[in-house]
Amino acid sequence: MNLAIEHRPKRLSISAACRVLNLNRSSVLQRRKGLAGVNPEKRSRKKAPQPRALKAEETAGVKELFRSQPFCDQPPAQVYQCLLEEGKAPCSVSTMYRILRKDGENGERRDQRPAQHHAIPRLKATTPNQVWTWDITKLALVTRGVYLSLYAVTDLYSRYTVAWMVSLKENSALATQLMTEATSRYRIDPGQLTLHQDRGSPMTATGYLGDMKQLDITCSHSRPRVSNDNPFSESGFRTLKYQPDYPGKFTGLTHARSWCEDYYNWYNYEHHHSGLNGYTPEQVFTGRFVDIARTKQTALDERYSMNPERFVHGRPMLKQPPTEVFINPISAEDIEAGNIDKVNFPTLTAAGYVKAAC
């Protein structure tokens, strides 16, 4: 192919010949240089001697300067300015970077906090009042830039909203008051409850955590910057804000409390939750779903007896609510990766299942 390029007509340029032969012009020119006895490596500026480069002893002086106590944790730009104030200018800032980069000493030169590793919160609920999850969301007011805070506490097993509060403020004192009243209302025994939340300032306040410890409540927290570690509370807020009658903006505290009261009455007692296979949170929370399931199954049996040919898969069986509800359930991949002991997994209790306790 090189011979065809070299024996081309004089009127035909190398570029045109390369287009006809479907060759890369740069590759052809590089091969011609090699055939002519020119070594491309010798023409590299990186390996060629630089007459203006620092001498070996000057380079060693710059290295020693950056490793000395005043400048061992400072970037080249800071060192350069400090040296100028002292009447010294050993080299430019870019040369300093080049010297540091050659020895792998560039980048962040200050001592860094080691990477934080937070355990994955893994929770399991098999009965009501075993695990609660809660969060705070903002409710906009008609006044621009002003918001109310809605606190909502949800029972993980039944999705029942056990407590809620609308406030002008968001702080740990109100959170403590809400949890204290809720645990008293539902007669939570010491050591019975696990409380899951994210890492907002009210949830991580020292006073709040101390009060939860006095109530003998195990606290679990989401990992930092992980949005799906508290999915049930987030899902509950989405259901609330996507209601057809959601105002979008409230006129004031009274308006917000009135609307939320109507909403949570509907959600707890009338909303047939898809995660509960069509039962309402109140039915699962109180255990009334057992009697209601018999009524539903009787209706399905009557329908089946009247028209059995319509049921190609046989007699319809009513689905029951889940017997176990998880946050971050353990998957087969976790077991294979060694994230949890495969032998101990089936015997874990709800309390022992918590991995990120305060």
C-alpha atoms as a printed R data frame, in Angstrom:
    type eleno elety resid chain resno       x       y       z
1   ATOM     1    CA   MET     A     1   0.000   0.000   0.000
2   ATOM     2    CA   ASN     A     2   2.929   2.336   0.683
3   ATOM     3    CA   LEU     A     3   4.251   1.583  -2.816
4   ATOM     4    CA   ALA     A     4   0.904   2.622  -4.270
5   ATOM     5    CA   ILE     A     5   1.157   5.946  -2.441
6   ATOM     6    CA   GLU     A     6   4.742   6.538  -3.562
7   ATOM     7    CA   HIS     A     7   4.029   5.692  -7.237
8   ATOM     8    CA   ARG     A     8   0.946   7.895  -7.492
9   ATOM     9    CA   PRO     A     9   0.738  10.455 -10.330
10  ATOM    10    CA   LYS     A    10   2.478  13.726  -9.511
11  ATOM    11    CA   ARG     A    11  -0.744  15.659  -9.973
12  ATOM    12    CA   LEU     A    12  -2.419  13.524  -7.272
13  ATOM    13    CA   SER     A    13  -1.852  14.747  -3.720
14  ATOM    14    CA   ILE     A    14  -1.250  12.445  -0.774
15  ATOM    15    CA   SER     A    15  -4.574  13.494   0.774
16  ATOM    16    CA   ALA     A    16  -6.511  12.557  -2.372
17  ATOM    17    CA   ALA     A    17  -4.666   9.251  -2.685
18  ATOM    18    CA   CYS     A    18  -5.433   8.406   0.948
19  ATOM    19    CA   ARG     A    19  -9.120   9.109   0.374
20  ATOM    20    CA   VAL     A    20  -9.185   6.819  -2.664
21  ATOM    21    CA   LEU     A    21  -7.323   4.027  -0.853
22  ATOM    22    CA   ASN     A    22  -9.275   4.591   2.388
23  ATOM    23    CA   LEU     A    23  -6.122   5.229   4.399
24  ATOM    24    CA   ASN     A    24  -5.402   7.550   7.284
25  ATOM    25    CA   ARG     A    25  -3.238  10.423   6.057
26  ATOM    26    CA   SER     A    26  -1.443  10.862   9.380
27  ATOM    27    CA   SER     A    27  -0.555   7.150   9.543
28  ATOM    28    CA   VAL     A    28   0.833   7.245   6.015
29  ATOM    29    CA   LEU     A    29   2.996  10.274   6.773
30  ATOM    30    CA   GLN     A    30   4.257   8.660   9.967
31  ATOM    31    CA   ARG     A    31   5.234   5.494   8.076
32  ATOM    32    CA   ARG     A    32   7.085   7.572   5.485
33  ATOM    33    CA   LYS     A    33   9.126   9.153   8.269
34  ATOM    34    CA   GLY     A    34   9.984   5.720   9.631
35  ATOM    35    CA   LEU     A    35  11.031   4.474   6.208
36  ATOM    36    CA   ALA     A    36  13.209   7.536   5.810
37  ATOM    37    CA   GLY     A    37  15.137   6.554   8.940
38  ATOM    38    CA   VAL     A    38  13.616   9.175  11.240
39  ATOM    39    CA   ASN     A    39  12.817   7.801  14.683
40  ATOM    40    CA   PRO     A    40   9.668   9.539  16.026
41  ATOM    41    CA   GLU     A    41  10.770   8.900  19.612
42  ATOM    42    CA   LYS     A    42  13.845  11.029  19.168
43  ATOM    43    CA   ARG     A    43  11.662  13.939  18.154
44  ATOM    44    CA   SER     A    44   9.597  13.782  21.396
45  ATOM    45    CA   ARG     A    45   9.952  16.924  23.501
46  ATOM    46    CA   LYS     A    46   9.252  14.966  26.659
47  ATOM    47    CA   LYS     A    47  12.531  13.046  26.390
48  ATOM    48    CA   ALA     A    48  14.521  15.777  24.763
49  ATOM    49    CA   PRO     A    49  16.782  17.822  27.063
50  ATOM    50    CA   GLN     A    50  15.244  21.122  28.129
51  ATOM    51    CA   PRO     A    51  17.870  23.854  28.388
52  ATOM    52    CA   ARG     A    52  15.629  26.042  30.567
53  ATOM    53    CA   ALA     A    53  14.654  23.279  33.027
54  ATOM    54    CA   LEU     A    54  15.685  23.434  36.681
55  ATOM    55    CA   LYS     A    55  18.958  21.799  37.567
56  ATOM    56    CA   ALA     A    56  18.954  18.663  39.674
57  ATOM    57    CA   GLU     A    57  20.023  20.500  42.823
58  ATOM    58    CA   GLU     A    58  17.345  23.166  42.253
59  ATOM    59    CA   THR     A    59  14.650  20.474  41.845
60  ATOM    60    CA   ALA     A    60  15.862  18.778  45.032
61  ATOM    61    CA   GLY     A    61  15.648  22.111  46.836
62  ATOM    62    CA   VAL     A    62  12.045  22.603  45.765
63  ATOM    63    CA   LYS     A    63  11.159  19.082  46.947
64  ATOM    64    CA   GLU     A    64  12.822  19.686  50.296
65  ATOM    65    CA   LEU     A    65  10.988  22.989  50.594
66  ATOM    66    CA   PHE     A    66   7.573  21.360  50.084
67  ATOM    67    CA   ARG     A    67   8.406  18.630  52.585
68  ATOM    68    CA   SER     A    68   9.499  21.081  55.262
69  ATOM    69    CA   GLN     A    69   7.237  21.853  58.216
70  ATOM    70    CA   PRO     A    70   5.827  25.248  57.150
71  ATOM    71    CA   PHE     A    71   4.749  24.064  53.693
72  ATOM    72    CA   CYS     A    72   4.189  20.316  54.012
73  ATOM    73    CA   ASP     A    73   0.393  20.710  53.862
74  ATOM    74    CA   GLN     A    74   0.125  23.794  51.634
75  ATOM    75    CA   PRO     A    75  -0.662  23.913  47.897
76  ATOM    76    CA   PRO     A    76   1.921  25.345  45.458
77  ATOM    77    CA   ALA     A    77  -0.026  28.595  44.955
78  ATOM    78    CA   GLN     A    78   0.171  29.369  48.683
79  ATOM    79    CA   VAL     A    79   3.834  28.381  48.907
80  ATOM    80    CA   TYR     A    80   4.690  30.519  45.909
81  ATOM    81    CA   GLN     A    81   3.125  33.645  47.407
82  ATOM    82    CA   CYS     A    82   4.760  33.053  50.794
83  ATOM    83    CA   LEU     A    83   8.181  32.703  49.161
84  ATOM    84    CA   LEU     A    84   7.650  35.883  47.173
85  ATOM    85    CA   GLU     A    85   6.961  37.779  50.406
86  ATOM    86    CA   GLU     A    86  10.271  36.462  51.709
87  ATOM    87    CA   GLY     A    87  12.049  37.639  48.570
88  ATOM    88    CA   LYS     A    88  12.464  34.138  47.108
89  ATOM    89    CA   ALA     A    89  11.307  32.787  43.734
90  ATOM    90    CA   PRO     A    90  12.798  29.343  43.087
91  ATOM    91    CA   CYS     A    91  10.414  28.519  40.230
92  ATOM    92    CA   SER     A    92   6.927  29.106  38.872
93  ATOM    93    CA   VAL     A    93   3.713  27.639  40.277
94  ATOM    94    CA   SER     A    94   3.326  25.313  37.286
95  ATOM    95    CA   THR     A    95   6.867  24.010  37.792
96  ATOM    96    CA   MET     A    96   6.064  23.326  41.441
97  ATOM    97    CA   TYR     A    97   3.025  21.315  40.380
98  ATOM    98    CA   ARG     A    98   5.099  19.422  37.837
99  ATOM    99    CA   ILE     A    99   7.737  18.480  40.413
100 ATOM   100    CA   LEU     A   100   5.098  17.343  42.921
101 ATOM   101    CA   ARG     A   101   3.194  15.426  40.262
102 ATOM   102    CA   LYS     A   102   6.314  13.500  39.248
103 ATOM   103    CA   ASP     A   103   6.688  12.139  42.805
104 ATOM   104    CA   GLY     A   104   2.928  11.667  43.332
105 ATOM   105    CA   GLU     A   105   2.748  14.400  45.984
106 ATOM   106    CA   ASN     A   106   0.261  16.652  44.228
107 ATOM   107    CA   GLY     A   107  -3.462  16.801  44.985
108 ATOM   108    CA   GLU     A   108  -4.843  17.470  48.457
109 ATOM   109    CA   ARG     A   109  -1.830  17.871  50.748
110 ATOM   110    CA   ARG     A   110  -3.692  18.364  54.030
111 ATOM   111    CA   ASP     A   111  -4.625  15.536  56.359
112 ATOM   112    CA   GLN     A   112  -8.052  14.262  55.398
113 ATOM   113    CA   ARG     A   113 -10.730  12.697  57.519
114 ATOM   114    CA   PRO     A   114 -10.892   8.987  56.741
115 ATOM   115    CA   ALA     A   115 -13.853   7.800  54.714
116 ATOM   116    CA   GLN     A   116 -16.939   7.179  56.828
117 ATOM   117    CA   HIS     A   117 -18.587   3.793  56.522
118 ATOM   118    CA   HIS     A   118 -22.161   3.635  57.756
119 ATOM   119    CA   ALA     A   119 -23.940   0.344  58.203
120 ATOM   120    CA   ILE     A   120 -26.991  -0.305  56.064
121 ATOM   121    CA   PRO     A   121 -30.129   0.021  58.228
122 ATOM   122    CA   ARG     A   122 -31.922  -3.314  57.979
123 ATOM   123    CA   LEU     A   123 -35.289  -3.481  59.735
124 ATOM   124    CA   LYS     A   124 -37.950  -6.135  59.931
125 ATOM   125    CA   ALA     A   125 -41.442  -5.846  61.432
126 ATOM   126    CA   THR     A   126 -43.725  -8.827  62.024
127 ATOM   127    CA   THR     A   127 -46.341  -7.157  64.247
128 ATOM   128    CA   PRO     A   128 -47.699  -3.618  64.798
129 ATOM   129    CA   ASN     A   129 -45.844  -1.288  67.164
130 ATOM   130    CA   GLN     A   130 -42.588  -3.097  66.563
131 ATOM   131    CA   VAL     A   131 -40.936  -0.648  64.165
132 ATOM   132    CA   TRP     A   132 -41.991   2.944  63.560
133 ATOM   133    CA   THR     A   133 -40.585   5.156  60.846
134 ATOM   134    CA   TRP     A   134 -40.961   8.916  60.758
135 ATOM   135    CA   ASP     A   135 -39.904  12.010  58.861
136 ATOM   136    CA   ILE     A   136 -40.670  15.705  58.389
137 ATOM   137    CA   THR     A   137 -41.889  17.377  55.211
138 ATOM   138    CA   LYS     A   138 -42.561  20.999  54.355
139 ATOM   139    CA   LEU     A   139 -46.016  22.396  53.602
140 ATOM   140    CA   ALA     A   140 -45.970  25.616  51.605
141 ATOM   141    CA   LEU     A   141 -48.025  28.626  52.643
142 ATOM   142    CA   VAL     A   142 -49.551  31.214  50.338
143 ATOM   143    CA   THR     A   143 -46.930  33.627  51.655
144 ATOM   144    CA   ARG     A   144 -43.913  33.201  49.436
145 ATOM   145    CA   GLY     A   145 -40.971  31.472  51.110
146 ATOM   146    CA   VAL     A   146 -42.858  30.491  54.294
147 ATOM   147    CA   TYR     A   147 -43.400  26.815  55.133
148 ATOM   148    CA   LEU     A   148 -44.937  24.681  57.854
149 ATOM   149    CA   SER     A   149 -43.423  21.429  59.108
150 ATOM   150    CA   LEU     A   150 -45.468  18.216  59.045
151 ATOM   151    CA   TYR     A   151 -44.212  15.476  61.375
152 ATOM   152    CA   ALA     A   152 -45.618  12.016  60.557
153 ATOM   153    CA   VAL     A   153 -44.921   8.721  62.365
154 ATOM   154    CA   THR     A   154 -45.868   5.528  60.520
155 ATOM   155    CA   ASP     A   155 -46.084   1.979  61.807
156 ATOM   156    CA   LEU     A   156 -43.918  -0.085  59.476
157 ATOM   157    CA   TYR     A   157 -45.953  -3.284  59.631
158 ATOM   158    CA   SER     A   158 -49.412  -1.789  59.000
159 ATOM   159    CA   ARG     A   159 -48.580   1.611  57.374
160 ATOM   160    CA   TYR     A   160 -50.851   3.121  60.038
161 ATOM   161    CA   THR     A   161 -50.010   6.746  60.867
162 ATOM   162    CA   VAL     A   162 -49.761   6.511  64.641
163 ATOM   163    CA   ALA     A   163 -49.005  10.220  65.176
164 ATOM   164    CA   TRP     A   164 -48.701  13.425  63.201
165 ATOM   165    CA   MET     A   165 -48.227  17.101  63.949
166 ATOM   166    CA   VAL     A   166 -48.136  20.365  61.982
167 ATOM   167    CA   SER     A   167 -45.860  23.021  63.447
168 ATOM   168    CA   LEU     A   168 -44.350  26.367  62.610
169 ATOM   169    CA   LYS     A   169 -40.923  25.051  63.581
170 ATOM   170    CA   GLU     A   170 -38.733  22.035  63.010
171 ATOM   171    CA   ASN     A   171 -36.717  21.080  66.071
172 ATOM   172    CA   SER     A   172 -35.839  18.150  68.299
173 ATOM   173    CA   ALA     A   173 -37.989  19.332  71.239
174 ATOM   174    CA   LEU     A   174 -41.176  18.969  69.183
175 ATOM   175    CA   ALA     A   175 -39.997  15.576  67.931
176 ATOM   176    CA   THR     A   176 -39.429  14.421  71.500
177 ATOM   177    CA   GLN     A   177 -42.882  15.655  72.530
178 ATOM   178    CA   LEU     A   178 -44.508  13.826  69.615
179 ATOM   179    CA   MET     A   179 -42.722  10.541  70.339
180 ATOM   180    CA   THR     A   180 -43.427  10.735  74.060
181 ATOM   181    CA   GLU     A   181 -47.147  11.255  73.515
182 ATOM   182    CA   ALA     A   182 -47.315   8.535  70.842
183 ATOM   183    CA   THR     A   183 -45.552   5.894  72.943
184 ATOM   184    CA   SER     A   184 -47.804   6.732  75.883
185 ATOM   185    CA   ARG     A   185 -50.964   6.601  73.741
186 ATOM   186    CA   TYR     A   186 -50.155   3.137  72.362
187 ATOM   187    CA   ARG     A   187 -48.674   1.861  75.635
188 ATOM   188    CA   ILE     A   188 -45.296   0.969  74.208
189 ATOM   189    CA   ASP     A   189 -43.312  -1.147  76.644
190 ATOM   190    CA   PRO     A   190 -39.621  -0.419  77.304
191 ATOM   191    CA   GLY     A   191 -37.431  -2.127  74.710
192 ATOM   192    CA   GLN     A   192 -40.393  -2.904  72.456
193 ATOM   193    CA   LEU     A   193 -40.006  -0.257  69.773
194 ATOM   194    CA   THR     A   194 -37.413   0.500  67.098
195 ATOM   195    CA   LEU     A   195 -37.653   4.018  65.679
196 ATOM   196    CA   HIS     A   196 -36.243   4.638  62.205
197 ATOM   197    CA   GLN     A   197 -35.491   8.100  60.806
198 ATOM   198    CA   ASP     A   198 -33.107   9.922  58.507
199 ATOM   199    CA   ARG     A   199 -30.224  12.159  59.622
200 ATOM   200    CA   GLY     A   200 -31.949  15.536  59.813
201 ATOM   201    CA   SER     A   201 -30.959  17.853  62.645
202 ATOM   202    CA   PRO     A   202 -34.039  17.025  64.812
203 ATOM   203    CA   MET     A   203 -33.329  13.281  64.420
204 ATOM   204    CA   THR     A   204 -29.667  13.482  65.385
205 ATOM   205    CA   ALA     A   205 -29.876  16.072  68.164
206 ATOM   206    CA   THR     A   206 -28.235  14.957  71.390
207 ATOM   207    CA   GLY     A   207 -31.261  15.865  73.511
208 ATOM   208    CA   TYR     A   208 -33.638  13.921  71.295
209 ATOM   209    CA   LEU     A   209 -31.458  10.803  71.271
210 ATOM   210    CA   GLY     A   210 -31.044  11.037  75.029
211 ATOM   211    CA   ASP     A   211 -34.806  11.212  75.543
212 ATOM   212    CA   MET     A   212 -35.325   8.200  73.269
213 ATOM   213    CA   LYS     A   213 -32.760   6.295  75.303
214 ATOM   214    CA   GLN     A   214 -34.647   7.128  78.485
215 ATOM   215    CA   LEU     A   215 -37.798   5.723  76.867
216 ATOM   216    CA   ASP     A   216 -35.764   2.609  75.979
217 ATOM   217    CA   ILE     A   217 -36.425   3.073  72.253
218 ATOM   218    CA   THR     A   218 -33.859   1.773  69.790
219 ATOM   219    CA   CYS     A   219 -33.031   4.449  67.193
220 ATOM   220    CA   SER     A   220 -32.073   3.583  63.633
221 ATOM   221    CA   HIS     A   221 -30.830   6.124  61.083
222 ATOM   222    CA   SER     A   222 -30.568   6.243  57.326
223 ATOM   223    CA   ARG     A   223 -27.152   6.435  55.725
224 ATOM   224    CA   PRO     A   224 -25.953   9.925  54.775
225 ATOM   225    CA   ARG     A   225 -26.983  11.006  51.278
226 ATOM   226    CA   VAL     A   226 -28.974   7.814  50.671
227 ATOM   227    CA   SER     A   227 -32.479   8.792  49.655
228 ATOM   228    CA   ASN     A   228 -34.143   5.364  49.786
229 ATOM   229    CA   ASP     A   229 -33.224   4.286  53.319
230 ATOM   230    CA   ASN     A   230 -36.519   5.642  54.662
231 ATOM   231    CA   PRO     A   231 -38.882   4.652  51.827
232 ATOM   232    CA   PHE     A   232 -42.136   4.224  53.744
233 ATOM   233    CA   SER     A   233 -42.177   7.736  55.144
234 ATOM   234    CA   GLU     A   234 -41.188   9.215  51.788
235 ATOM   235    CA   SER     A   235 -43.904   7.206  50.054
236 ATOM   236    CA   GLY     A   236 -46.455   8.404  52.607
237 ATOM   237    CA   PHE     A   237 -45.598  12.034  51.929
238 ATOM   238    CA   ARG     A   238 -45.895  11.453  48.196
239 ATOM   239    CA   THR     A   239 -49.366   9.971  48.653
240 ATOM   240    CA   LEU     A   240 -50.321  13.003  50.735
241 ATOM   241    CA   LYS     A   241 -49.089  15.626  48.276
242 ATOM   242    CA   TYR     A   242 -50.556  13.902  45.229
243 ATOM   243    CA   GLN     A   243 -54.080  13.822  46.613
244 ATOM   244    CA   PRO     A   244 -56.604  15.461  44.241
245 ATOM   245    CA   ASP     A   245 -57.719  17.885  46.953
246 ATOM   246    CA   TYR     A   246 -54.215  18.782  48.145
247 ATOM   247    CA   PRO     A   247 -54.223  22.594  48.248
248 ATOM   248    CA   GLY     A   248 -50.639  23.032  47.195
249 ATOM   249    CA   LYS     A   249 -50.396  26.108  49.431
250 ATOM   250    CA   PHE     A   250 -52.119  26.546  52.756
251 ATOM   251    CA   THR     A   251 -53.476  29.794  54.121
252 ATOM   252    CA   GLY     A   252 -52.136  29.157  57.601
253 ATOM   253    CA   LEU     A   253 -51.582  26.724  60.451
254 ATOM   254    CA   THR     A   254 -55.301  26.146  61.080
255 ATOM   255    CA   HIS     A   255 -55.954  25.347  57.427
256 ATOM   256    CA   ALA     A   256 -53.049  22.873  57.298
257 ATOM   257    CA   ARG     A   257 -54.085  21.072  60.487
258 ATOM   258    CA   SER     A   258 -57.697  20.794  59.353
259 ATOM   259    CA   TRP     A   259 -56.734  19.359  55.972
260 ATOM   260    CA   CYS     A   260 -54.206  16.915  57.464
261 ATOM   261    CA   GLU     A   261 -56.759  15.690  59.990
262 ATOM   262    CA   ASP     A   262 -59.203  14.836  57.193
263 ATOM   263    CA   TYR     A   263 -56.451  13.271  55.125
264 ATOM   264    CA   TYR     A   264 -55.082  10.983  57.855
265 ATOM   265    CA   ASN     A   265 -58.582   9.879  58.809
266 ATOM   266    CA   TRP     A   266 -59.096   8.855  55.191
267 ATOM   267    CA   TYR     A   267 -55.639   7.297  54.891
268 ATOM   268    CA   ASN     A   268 -55.890   5.208  58.052
269 ATOM   269    CA   TYR     A   269 -59.520   4.106  57.848
270 ATOM   270    CA   GLU     A   270 -60.592   4.262  54.191
271 ATOM   271    CA   HIS     A   271 -57.508   3.962  52.001
272 ATOM   272    CA   HIS     A   272 -57.185   0.387  50.659
273 ATOM   273    CA   HIS     A   273 -53.403   0.191  50.605
274 ATOM   274    CA   SER     A   274 -51.792  -1.673  47.691
275 ATOM   275    CA   GLY     A   275 -48.871  -2.692  49.910
276 ATOM   276    CA   LEU     A   276 -51.372  -4.366  52.263
277 ATOM   277    CA   ASN     A   277 -53.138  -6.238  49.435
278 ATOM   278    CA   GLY     A   278 -56.194  -4.002  49.598
279 ATOM   279    CA   TYR     A   279 -56.672  -3.701  53.349
280 ATOM   280    CA   THR     A   280 -56.686  -0.371  55.142
281 ATOM   281    CA   PRO     A   281 -53.856   0.481  57.563
282 ATOM   282    CA   GLU     A   282 -56.304   0.522  60.480
283 ATOM   283    CA   GLN     A   283 -57.545  -2.983  59.671
284 ATOM   284    CA   VAL     A   284 -54.015  -4.384  59.741
285 ATOM   285    CA   PHE     A   285 -52.962  -2.301  62.744
286 ATOM   286    CA   THR     A   286 -55.879  -3.474  64.877
287 ATOM   287    CA   GLY     A   287 -56.056  -7.006  63.454
288 ATOM   288    CA   ARG     A   288 -59.595  -6.542  62.115
289 ATOM   289    CA   PHE     A   289 -58.407  -7.720  58.704
290 ATOM   290    CA   VAL     A   290 -58.863 -11.332  59.848
291 ATOM   291    CA   ASP     A   291 -62.667 -11.024  60.075
292 ATOM   292    CA   ILE     A   292 -62.802  -8.813  56.980
293 ATOM   293    CA   ALA     A   293 -60.781 -11.386  55.045
294 ATOM   294    CA   ARG     A   294 -63.443 -14.026  55.787
295 ATOM   295    CA   THR     A   295 -66.150 -11.747  54.395
296 ATOM   296    CA   LYS     A   296 -64.121 -11.057  51.262
297 ATOM   297    CA   GLN     A   297 -63.316 -14.723  50.753
298 ATOM   298    CA   THR     A   298 -66.987 -15.641  51.139
299 ATOM   299    CA   ALA     A   299 -67.858 -13.164  48.385
300 ATOM   300    CA   LEU     A   300 -65.212 -14.675  46.112
301 ATOM   301    CA   ASP     A   301 -66.448 -18.211  46.849
302 ATOM   302    CA   GLU     A   302 -70.030 -17.268  45.952
303 ATOM   303    CA   ARG     A   303 -68.893 -15.701  42.719
304 ATOM   304    CA   TYR     A   304 -66.845 -18.792  41.898
305 ATOM   305    CA   SER     A   305 -69.740 -21.156  42.603
306 ATOM   306    CA   MET     A   306 -72.004 -19.166  40.274
307 ATOM   307    CA   ASN     A   307 -69.580 -19.029  37.325
308 ATOM   308    CA   PRO     A   308 -66.660 -21.423  37.834
309 ATOM   309    CA   GLU     A   309 -65.840 -21.408  34.106
310 ATOM   310    CA   ARG     A   310 -64.737 -17.773  34.378
311 ATOM   311    CA   PHE     A   311 -61.890 -18.676  36.728
312 ATOM   312    CA   VAL     A   312 -59.361 -20.412  34.506
313 ATOM   313    CA   HIS     A   313 -56.840 -20.704  37.328
314 ATOM   314    CA   GLY     A   314 -59.238 -22.322  39.753
315 ATOM   315    CA   ARG     A   315 -60.890 -21.092  42.916
316 ATOM   316    CA   PRO     A   316 -59.766 -17.529  43.771
317 ATOM   317    CA   MET     A   317 -57.912 -17.149  47.037
318 ATOM   318    CA   LEU     A   318 -57.762 -13.825  48.843
319 ATOM   319    CA   LYS     A   319 -54.318 -12.422  49.485
320 ATOM   320    CA   GLN     A   320 -53.433 -11.574  53.050
321 ATOM   321    CA   PRO     A   321 -51.301  -8.639  54.238
322 ATOM   322    CA   PRO     A   322 -47.558  -9.341  54.322
323 ATOM   323    CA   THR     A   323 -46.480 -11.142  57.456
324 ATOM   324    CA   GLU     A   324 -43.045  -9.497  57.326
325 ATOM   325    CA   VAL     A   325 -42.212  -5.959  56.228
326 ATOM   326    CA   PHE     A   326 -38.593  -4.940  55.602
327 ATOM   327    CA   ILE     A   327 -36.485  -1.874  55.117
328 ATOM   328    CA   ASN     A   328 -33.446  -2.867  53.027
329 ATOM   329    CA   PRO     A   329 -34.159  -6.611  53.064
330 ATOM   330    CA   ILE     A   330 -31.206  -8.929  52.739
331 ATOM   331    CA   SER     A   331 -30.886 -10.273  49.213
332 ATOM   332    CA   ALA     A   332 -29.090 -13.318  47.868
333 ATOM   333    CA   GLU     A   333 -26.418 -10.979  46.485
334 ATOM   334    CA   ASP     A   334 -25.738  -9.645  50.000
335 ATOM   335    CA   ILE     A   335 -25.266 -13.167  51.306
336 ATOM   336    CA   GLU     A   336 -22.980 -14.121  48.426
337 ATOM   337    CA   ALA     A   337 -20.951 -10.959  48.922
338 ATOM   338    CA   GLY     A   338 -20.526 -11.815  52.603
339 ATOM   339    CA   ASN     A   339 -22.462  -8.776  53.896
340 ATOM   340    CA   ILE     A   340 -24.284 -10.972  56.410
341 ATOM   341    CA   ASP     A   341 -23.874 -14.436  57.830
342 ATOM   342    CA   LYS     A   342 -26.048 -16.825  55.850
343 ATOM   343    CA   VAL     A   343 -26.489 -19.142  58.826
344 ATOM   344    CA   ASN     A   344 -27.737 -16.484  61.248
345 ATOM   345    CA   PHE     A   345 -30.072 -14.727  58.846
346 ATOM   346    CA   PRO     A   346 -33.201 -16.945  59.324
347 ATOM   347    CA   THR     A   347 -33.030 -16.673  63.118
348 ATOM   348    CA   LEU     A   348 -32.780 -12.880  63.376
349 ATOM   349    CA   THR     A   349 -35.453 -11.178  65.440
350 ATOM   350    CA   ALA     A   350 -36.947  -7.760  64.750
351 ATOM   351    CA   ALA     A   351 -34.751  -6.121  67.385
352 ATOM   352    CA   GLY     A   352 -31.629  -7.984  66.283
353 ATOM   353    CA   TYR     A   353 -32.256  -7.100  62.680
354 ATOM   354    CA   VAL     A   354 -31.324  -3.461  63.247
355 ATOM   355    CA   LYS     A   355 -27.852  -2.737  61.893
356 ATOM   356    CA   ALA     A   356 -27.625   1.040  62.282
357 ATOM   357    CA   ALA     A   357 -28.671   1.768  65.831
358 ATOM   358    CA   CYS     A   358 -27.710   4.914  67.680
